[in-house]
Structures are given as C-alpha cells and as structure tokens.
Amino acid sequence: MKTPSPGAVDDDQRRQIPALGELYLDHVAHFVPDIEAARVALERLGFAPTPFSEQRHRALPEAPLESAGAGNCCVMLRRGYLEFLTAIGSTPIAERLRMAMSRHVGVHLVCFGTADPSVETARLAARGFAPLPPVALERRVATADGEGLARFTVIRVSPDAMPEGRIQFVRHHTPDLVWQRRWLDHPNRVSGLAAAILCVADPAAAAARYARFSGLAEAPAGRARKIETARGALLFADRATITQLLGVTPPPPPCVAGYGLESDDPPATRAVFARAEVAPRRLDLNAFAVTLPPALGGAAIIAAGGKPIADLF
C-alpha cells in the first residue's frame, strides 16, 4: 500500500469532512481531571490514544495565539473520534472545564462536523441561538516524521442555550494530521462513533430544540427521540430509560450520558473490556453496554457496525 506523503489527504481522511449541506457527528469529549489516568484507563480498554497536545486559540481573527486553557488526547476512529480534555492554567475555558467536572467527570461535549461554518453561524443566528464569534483553534500534533499544526474553526453558543453540555460545530482544516493512519486501529476493534446519548427531562422538547439548532429533522426512536446526521445520531431519552438500558444511573438531566460505538468484532471488544474489569452488560447478540472507569466517566454502548444504536431504545 502506498504511504501518503506528509500533508497529503487520503480518501479515508477526506471522508471525515461532510459534503456541503450535510452534518456529521464528528466527536464527543470527556472532561477529565487527570489526563494520564485517563490514558491508562483507555489503554486497559484496548484503545490506542494519541499523545497529549495543548490547545491554542485566537479569541478574535486578528488576535494573537494564546493558550486556550485545555489540552487533550484522543481516540481516533475511522468514523469520528473520542476526545479527552483536561484543564490547564486559569483561563476562562479551563475554569469552565473545572466547573463541569465539579458536577461529574465524563462526557460534556458533542460536536457536529461541518464543511462550512458560515452556514451554521447564519442558521444559529436566524433561529435565535446567538452564536459566538468563530474561534480559530489549533494544536501541535506529533507525526510519523516530526510535528504538524492541526487547525480547526469552531462555532459555539452561550452555555445556557444548550444546557446539556458544550454543543458545537467544527470545520477540520487538516484532517491528515488529526486522522493519522497509525492511530486508527485499536486492539479492541472499535472503529466508529455511532451516537451521542443525551439524558433530558423531556425528550420531545429537547429533540425539537436540537432540530432547530442543527437544521436536521427529529423523529421517534422507541422510547427515545433521535436526530440522524449524515454519519451518526443524537439520541434523547429520560433518565429512567437510560438507566434501564445502560444498567447505571446517569447524572441528573440535562447531561450527556454517554455514546454509542461501532465495533468490527463485538465479541472481541467485549472480551477486551471484560479483561479490563469493566463488566459488559449484554443488550442483544451484537450489542452491549459498559460503565466506563472513573478516570473517564460516562457510559457507552458498543454494537456491530451498521446496527443503529437507536434500535436498542
């Protein structure tokens, strides 16, 4: 197989950017107090996390680069990824991370992928979400040949507009640096991000709000509601439904209770998780739920690729 040259974007990396007019479920993020403890937990679960990287941003397009107050490691998947964010210093972003973690350690961020941030900004403004100015975010990442600068444009809204967590949009400008081939294969055979699971008091009302936010249709999904993107879904359910499905009570709503992952070999994934002393809870022949270790927080459903997580609700 030909190895892409540095800076080249291969087909798998290009497919991480949705087509114009589409959205993806790009990634979800855990907020964690100890990034090294998170890394150890991930490796025990059979993931291959990326090295730690500090984030920098420009608060305004003409402003100088400065520390954003956060750093991360990631679990890169062939479809989407998982991010693990920790606070650095005393910036406003760092303080918001710490405030969120004081409520619970776990998933606090859901991000849509977009090809055109200006479209999302215009829609959010038209529908009363008052988007904040676009943020130019970047972080240095190790490559097989040295180092590169990963660049992103992020669209956010005021935290009170979407109380479940930090719900935002991203445009990846350097997918070749983010989805490096060496980080895409995991011993546990997990290969994709399939869904974000949101715990809410009123699933119908929350789904309707996210439909306005995203410009996508919402629909019933068993005991839940759902929004399907061009890749991945958002699922909205009440606390009792999520507790029954996951086998663990999520934090009080509104919150992001966890997510769904695709596995190329669910029995192999289940075996890896069991060896890590994370007891899998079988949902059917090709799906199971786990409560993630305290260093990560949250819960996950793992299912065979192509099996909609929404069908389990």
C-alpha positions in Angstrom: 0.0 0.0 0.0 1.3 3.4 -0.9 2.0 5.6 2.1 0.6 9.2 1.7 3.2 11.9 1.6 3.3 14.3 4.6 0.4 16.8 4.2 -1.4 14.6 1.7 -5.1 13.8 2.4 -6.1 10.3 1.5 -9.6 9.1 0.9 -10.3 8.0 4.5 -9.2 11.3 5.8 -11.1 13.3 3.2 -14.3 11.4 4.2 -14.1 12.9 7.7 -15.4 16.2 6.2 -19.1 16.1 5.3 -20.3 17.3 2.0 -21.7 20.8 1.7 -25.2 20.9 3.3 -24.5 17.8 5.5 -23.5 17.4 9.1 -21.7 14.6 10.8 -21.5 13.5 14.4 -17.8 14.5 14.5 -16.8 13.7 18.1 -17.7 13.7 21.7 -15.4 14.8 24.6 -14.9 13.7 28.1 -13.7 16.3 30.6 -11.2 14.6 32.9 -9.1 15.9 35.8 -6.1 13.6 35.2 -5.1 13.1 31.6 -2.5 10.4 32.5 -5.0 8.4 34.5 -7.4 8.7 31.5 -4.7 7.4 29.2 -4.0 4.4 31.4 -7.7 3.6 31.5 -8.1 3.9 27.7 -5.1 1.6 27.1 -6.5 -1.0 29.5 -9.8 -0.9 27.5 -7.9 -1.7 24.3 -7.7 1.8 22.8 -4.6 3.4 21.3 -4.8 7.1 22.5 -2.9 9.8 20.8 -0.1 11.8 22.6 -1.1 14.7 24.8 -1.5 18.1 22.9 -2.1 21.6 24.3 -4.7 23.7 22.5 -4.2 27.3 21.5 -6.7 29.7 20.0 -7.4 33.2 18.7 -10.3 34.8 20.6 -10.7 37.0 17.5 -9.4 36.6 14.0 -6.9 39.4 14.4 -5.8 38.4 18.0 -2.5 36.6 18.8 -2.4 32.9 19.5 -2.7 32.1 23.2 -3.2 29.1 25.4 -6.9 28.0 25.4 -6.5 26.6 28.8 -7.1 23.0 27.7 -5.2 20.0 26.4 -6.2 16.6 25.1 -5.5 13.2 24.0 -7.9 11.5 21.5 -9.1 8.1 20.4 -9.2 8.4 16.6 -11.7 6.2 14.9 -12.3 5.5 11.2 -15.6 7.4 11.7 -15.3 10.2 14.1 -13.4 10.2 17.4 -13.4 10.5 21.2 -11.6 13.4 22.9 -10.4 13.6 26.5 -9.9 17.2 27.6 -8.2 18.4 30.7 -7.9 21.9 32.2 -4.5 23.8 32.0 -3.9 27.1 33.9 -6.6 29.6 34.8 -8.2 30.7 31.5 -12.0 31.0 31.2 -12.1 27.7 29.2 -10.1 26.0 32.0 -12.4 27.3 34.6 -15.5 26.1 32.6 -13.9 22.7 32.3 -13.4 22.5 36.1 -16.9 23.7 36.8 -18.3 21.0 34.5 -16.2 18.4 36.2 -17.4 19.5 39.6 -20.8 18.2 38.5 -19.5 15.0 37.1 -16.4 13.6 35.3 -17.5 12.3 31.9 -18.9 13.5 28.6 -19.7 17.2 28.4 -19.2 18.0 24.7 -20.9 16.9 21.5 -19.6 18.3 18.2 -21.1 18.4 14.8 -18.7 18.3 11.8 -19.5 20.8 9.0 -17.9 21.8 5.7 -19.0 25.5 6.0 -19.0 27.2 9.5 -20.6 30.3 8.0 -23.7 28.3 7.1 -24.1 27.1 10.7 -23.4 30.6 12.1 -26.1 32.1 9.9 -28.7 29.4 10.8 -28.0 29.7 14.5 -28.4 33.5 14.4 -31.6 33.2 12.4 -33.1 30.8 14.9 -32.2 32.8 18.0 -29.2 30.9 19.3 -26.9 33.9 19.2 -23.7 32.2 18.1 -20.4 33.4 19.5 -17.7 34.7 17.1 -15.9 31.8 15.3 -12.9 30.5 17.1 -9.6 29.6 15.3 -8.3 26.7 17.3 -5.0 24.9 16.7 -2.7 22.4 18.4 0.6 20.9 17.6 0.5 17.2 17.0 3.2 14.6 16.6 3.5 13.0 13.2 5.5 10.0 12.0 8.0 12.5 10.6 8.1 15.1 13.3 5.3 17.6 14.1 2.4 19.3 12.4 -0.1 22.0 13.3 -3.7 20.8 13.3 -6.2 23.7 12.6 -9.9 24.0 13.3 -12.7 26.5 13.1 -15.2 26.1 16.0 -18.7 27.6 16.3 -20.1 27.8 19.8 -23.1 29.3 21.5 -23.7 30.6 25.0 -23.7 27.7 27.6 -27.3 28.4 28.7 -28.6 28.0 25.1 -27.8 24.2 25.2 -27.7 23.2 28.9 -26.9 19.5 28.2 -23.2 20.5 27.6 -20.9 22.2 25.2 -22.7 21.6 21.9 -20.8 23.0 18.9 -19.7 22.7 15.3 -16.2 22.2 13.9 -14.6 22.5 10.5 -11.4 20.5 10.2 -8.8 22.2 8.0 -6.1 19.5 8.5 -7.8 16.0 8.6 -4.5 14.4 7.6 -3.0 15.5 10.9 -6.0 14.6 13.0 -6.8 11.2 11.5 -3.3 9.8 11.1 -3.4 6.2 10.0 -1.2 5.0 12.8 -3.9 5.9 15.4 -6.9 4.4 13.7 -6.6 0.7 14.6 -7.3 -0.4 18.2 -6.8 -3.8 19.8 -10.4 -3.8 21.0 -11.6 -3.5 17.3 -13.7 -0.3 18.0 -13.9 1.6 14.7 -16.5 4.3 14.8 -18.6 6.8 16.7 -22.2 6.0 16.1 -24.3 8.1 18.5 -24.4 10.6 21.4 -26.8 9.8 24.2 -28.4 12.8 25.9 -30.3 12.5 29.2 -33.1 15.0 29.3 -36.3 15.5 31.3 -38.4 16.0 28.1 -37.0 14.1 25.1 -39.5 15.6 22.6 -38.8 19.2 23.6 -35.0 18.6 23.6 -35.0 16.9 20.3 -37.1 19.8 18.8 -34.6 22.3 20.1 -31.7 20.3 18.6 -33.5 20.1 15.3 -33.7 23.9 15.2 -30.0 24.1 16.3 -28.8 21.6 13.6 -31.3 22.2 10.8 -32.0 18.4 10.8 -35.2 16.5 11.4 -36.1 14.8 14.6 -38.1 11.5 14.8 -39.2 8.9 17.3 -36.9 6.1 18.3 -38.6 3.6 20.5 -38.7 5.2 24.0 -36.5 8.0 22.8 -36.3 10.6 20.1 -33.5 10.9 17.6 -31.7 13.2 15.1 -29.8 11.4 12.3 -26.9 13.2 10.8 -25.2 12.0 7.6 -22.9 10.0 9.9 -24.0 9.3 13.4 -27.1 10.1 15.5 -28.1 12.1 18.6 -30.5 10.2 20.9 -32.7 11.9 23.6 -34.1 9.9 26.4 -35.2 10.4 30.0 -33.2 9.2 33.0 -35.3 6.2 33.7 -35.0 4.9 30.1 -31.2 5.4 30.1 -30.8 3.8 33.5 -32.7 0.7 32.3 -30.7 0.5 29.1 -27.2 1.2 30.4 -27.6 -0.5 33.8 -26.3 2.6 35.6 -28.0 5.9 36.6 -26.6 8.8 34.7 -26.0 12.2 36.2 -29.1 14.4 36.7 -30.5 15.8 33.5 -29.8 17.7 31.4 -26.5 16.0 30.5 -24.7 13.8 28.0 -25.0 10.3 29.5 -22.6 8.6 27.0 -22.4 7.5 23.5 -22.6 4.6 21.0 -19.6 3.0 19.3 -19.3 0.7 16.4 -17.1 -2.5 16.6 -15.8 -4.6 13.8 -16.0 -7.6 16.1 -18.3 -7.1 19.2 -17.3 -10.4 20.9 -13.6 -9.5 20.7 -14.4 -6.0 22.0 -16.5 -7.4 24.9 -13.6 -9.8 25.8 -11.1 -6.9 26.0 -13.4 -4.9 28.1 -14.1 -7.8 30.4 -10.3 -8.4 30.9 -10.1 -4.7 31.9 -12.7 -5.5 34.7 -15.3 -3.4 33.0 -18.3 -5.7 33.2 -20.2 -5.7 29.8 -24.0 -5.7 30.0 -25.4 -7.7 27.1 -28.2 -5.9 25.2 -28.5 -8.4 22.4 -26.3 -10.7 20.4 -24.4 -7.9 18.8 -24.5 -5.1 21.4 -23.5 -4.5 25.0 -23.3 -1.6 27.4 -20.5 -0.7 29.8 -19.9 1.8 32.6 -16.6 3.4 31.8 -13.8 3.7 34.5 -14.0 6.6 37.0 -10.9 8.2 35.3 -13.1 8.6 32.2 -16.7 8.8 33.4 -19.8 8.1 31.5 -21.1 5.0 29.7 -21.0 3.5 26.3 -23.0 1.1 24.1 -20.9 -0.9 21.7 -22.6 -2.6 18.7 -21.7 -4.2 15.4 -21.1 -1.7 12.6 -24.3 -1.0 10.8 -26.6 -1.7 13.7 -28.4 1.5 14.7 -27.9 2.3 18.4 -31.4 3.9 18.2 -32.9 0.4 17.7 -31.9 -0.6 21.2 -34.2 2.1 22.7 
